[in-house]
Amino acid sequence: MMFKHISTKIVWLLIIFASNNSIAQNGKDTILLLNGAVMTGTVIDTTNGVTSIKNPKDSTKNIIIENDRIFSITNSRGESVMYMYDTIIGNEFTIEEMRYFILGEQDAEKGYKAKGAFWGNMLLGAAGGVTGSFLSLIPPFGFTALSGLPRVKVKSNTISNVDYIKHDTYIMGYERVARKKRKISSLIGGGIGLGVGIGTSIILDKTNNAISFD
């Protein structure tokens, strides 16, 4: 009688387990990465140090992400945090601190505009390009290399919640992305400026040669 009772419990546990697996397979999961990016898909497996996600564009292939790049996976059953506080492997933030770091990254990605770095290096690149010298490459690329050093000002209109600014790791996450965007904008601006400057230099040379020939 006792054996029958235990068997019934095991059967019910198996049914519940299969039901949960069905939800995981058929439902949509939200994967939050440590860099602030968010992916939506169906998680198939999270073992062996990687997470397999069903590729929505190609059912024959899966998207593979290393687990140490993932903060959490959320579905209809709630959030499962995969990030672990472990200074030995370099995870120096607690789970709460890392969550605010990611929020800072996301706000900077959405709201921070590095217009000053873009226009400043574009003008510098244009001025260097007009000289037509190989050394004209040095100022804009030097500006790009140094563009990540100045302090990042967290603008209030880019913060999704004013309470976040109270957390140091939020500011750290915001600054990390802001500096990256500043460098990219600076590089693009410098490249455009160089192109404009070199083009202007060529036109001026042709004009001067034509006048001299006349």
C-alpha angles and dihedrals in degrees: 000000000000090000090054091050092051091047090053090053092050091051091052091048090052091050092050091047092051090047092052091048089051090054091049092049098043101035129075120257127204113218115200113199125207090246090061096256118135126212128189122204146100115296112218102178141355102189133111092038096296138085119226117209125188108251107235091202097047120026091192092064134054130213110239122205126177110245092229088066093057126085099184147338118222129192139148090298094056138260124325111197112213097176114100129199103236122145091192091069093037100264097132097162125082117237091263093047091049090050090057091045089057092047088054091051091050095049092049091048091053102037114020115100119189095201095142092056091047098050095036094054093040090059091045091049092048092050091049094045093055090063089062090215127134086234088066087083092064101070099051095042090044089051090051092051091052097040093090094058104072117089115270116233112217104218116215094225090062095054115098092202125019091214090066092071089068090070119081094210091056089058090046091053092046092050093048093058094037092055091048091051090046091055093047093048090047092051092049093046092048092049093050091046092051091050092050092045095048091046090051090048092053092049092049092049091051091047093050092047091050091050091048091049091052 
